[in-house]
């Protein structure tokens, strides 16, 4: 059984100062510093009320409305990088969920969580802001390598959610396509064109990922 342990939101804010010598302290705008919220939270088609994104070219939209992350990963991060206190929301996630992770969540899974229906849309591709948030230059690379990335969900049915609720799996149309497997094909098995073509035709996979796989297949076939 999977359980929603915490909900986090944030709106874009400016950080840093123009005169800083350390690149981590220079000006930047981000909504990465998510903070826990308590009580019922309203969820719409574009995400949780009170949450936002700084760079809408790469974040947000229906396919990436809400970011989920496994609570089960945090003890491991604490062991690997002990000088940081890894608390829920540390990876910029909106939903911290206990009892599931990338190896047993699948693309196209439909969840009932409180009054909301979510559909798993894609693995999360960590960007440089994760590294900058924690002042660890290769953290995004570590996440891509170890697969503890999190995943995005789209909102099929808006409503309210609250920490402590159970995550109910309503349907699983593609049990063979775990989040971990899709991420493996994207980042580490780029020569696997059969898998890339299959993913490109997966209607529940986010369009940006499908397009990347289509381009990969077309490029290889043209040579």
Residue pairs with C-beta under 8 A, 6 or more apart in sequence:
1 99
1 166
1 167
2 97
2 98
2 99
2 100
2 166
2 167
3 97
3 98
3 99
3 164
3 165
3 166
3 167
4 95
4 96
4 97
4 113
4 161
4 162
4 163
4 164
4 165
4 166
4 167
5 71
5 88
5 96
5 97
5 98
5 163
5 164
6 36
6 71
6 88
6 89
6 95
6 96
6 163
7 36
7 37
7 41
7 48
7 94
7 95
7 96
7 161
7 162
7 163
8 34
8 35
8 36
8 37
8 88
8 89
8 93
8 94
8 95
8 96
9 34
9 35
9 37
9 41
9 48
9 49
9 50
9 51
9 94
10 31
10 32
10 33
10 34
10 35
10 50
10 51
10 52
11 31
11 50
11 51
11 52
12 29
12 30
12 31
12 52
12 53
12 54
13 29
13 30
13 31
13 33
14 27
14 28
14 29
15 27
15 28
15 29
15 30
16 25
16 26
16 27
16 28
17 25
17 26
17 27
18 26
18 27
20 26
24 132
24 135
28 129
28 132
29 54
30 54
30 129
30 132
30 133
31 51
31 52
31 53
31 54
32 92
32 129
32 130
32 133
33 133
34 51
34 89
34 92
34 93
34 94
35 89
36 88
36 89
36 163
37 50
38 163
39 162
40 114
40 160
40 161
40 162
41 48
41 49
41 50
41 160
41 161
41 162
42 48
42 49
42 158
42 159
42 160
43 49
43 66
43 116
43 155
43 158
43 159
43 160
43 161
44 155
44 158
45 62
45 65
45 154
45 155
45 158
46 60
46 61
46 62
46 65
46 155
47 60
47 65
47 66
47 94
47 155
48 66
48 94
48 161
51 94
52 60
53 59
53 60
58 127
62 154
62 155
63 121
63 122
63 152
63 154
63 206
63 207
63 208
64 121
64 122
64 152
64 154
64 206
65 152
65 153
65 154
65 155
66 94
66 95
66 118
66 152
66 153
66 154
66 155
67 92
67 93
67 94
67 95
67 124
67 150
67 151
67 152
68 93
68 94
68 95
68 96
68 97
68 150
68 151
68 152
68 153
69 91
69 93
69 95
69 96
69 97
69 124
69 150
70 96
70 97
70 98
70 100
70 101
70 102
70 148
70 150
71 88
71 96
71 97
71 98
71 99
72 98
72 99
72 100
72 101
73 101
73 148
74 86
74 87
74 88
74 90
76 148
77 86
77 90
77 148
78 85
78 86
81 136
84 90
84 134
88 96
89 96
90 134
91 126
91 130
91 143
91 150
92 129
92 130
92 133
93 150
95 113
95 153
97 167
99 167
100 167
101 148
102 123
102 147
102 148
102 149
102 150
102 151
102 178
102 179
102 180
102 183
103 147
103 178
103 179
103 180
104 178
105 120
105 151
105 178
105 179
106 120
106 172
106 174
106 175
106 176
106 177
106 178
106 179
107 120
107 121
107 122
107 174
107 177
107 178
107 179
107 182
107 202
107 204
107 205
108 119
108 120
108 171
108 172
108 173
108 174
108 177
108 202
108 204
108 205
109 119
109 120
109 169
109 171
109 172
110 117
110 118
110 119
110 156
110 169
110 170
110 171
110 172
111 117
111 118
111 119
111 120
111 153
111 167
111 168
111 169
111 170
112 167
112 168
112 170
113 161
113 165
113 166
113 167
113 168
114 159
114 160
114 161
114 162
114 165
115 157
115 159
115 160
115 161
116 155
116 157
116 158
116 159
116 160
116 161
117 155
117 156
117 157
117 159
117 170
118 153
118 154
118 155
118 156
119 153
119 154
119 156
119 204
120 151
120 152
120 153
120 179
120 204
121 151
121 152
121 153
121 154
121 204
121 205
121 206
122 151
122 152
122 182
122 205
122 206
122 208
122 209
123 149
123 150
123 151
123 152
123 179
123 180
123 182
123 183
123 186
124 149
124 150
124 151
124 152
125 144
125 149
125 186
126 139
126 140
126 143
126 144
126 149
127 140
128 140
130 139
130 140
130 143
131 137
131 138
131 139
131 140
131 141
136 142
143 149
144 183
144 187
147 180
147 183
147 184
149 179
149 183
151 179
152 206
173 204
174 202
174 204
177 199
177 202
177 205
182 199
182 205
182 209
185 192
185 195
185 196
185 199
185 213
186 209
186 212
186 213
189 195
190 196
190 216
193 216
193 217
193 220
193 221
196 213
196 216
196 217
197 213
197 217
199 205
199 209
199 210
199 213
200 210
200 211
200 213
200 214
200 217
201 210
202 210
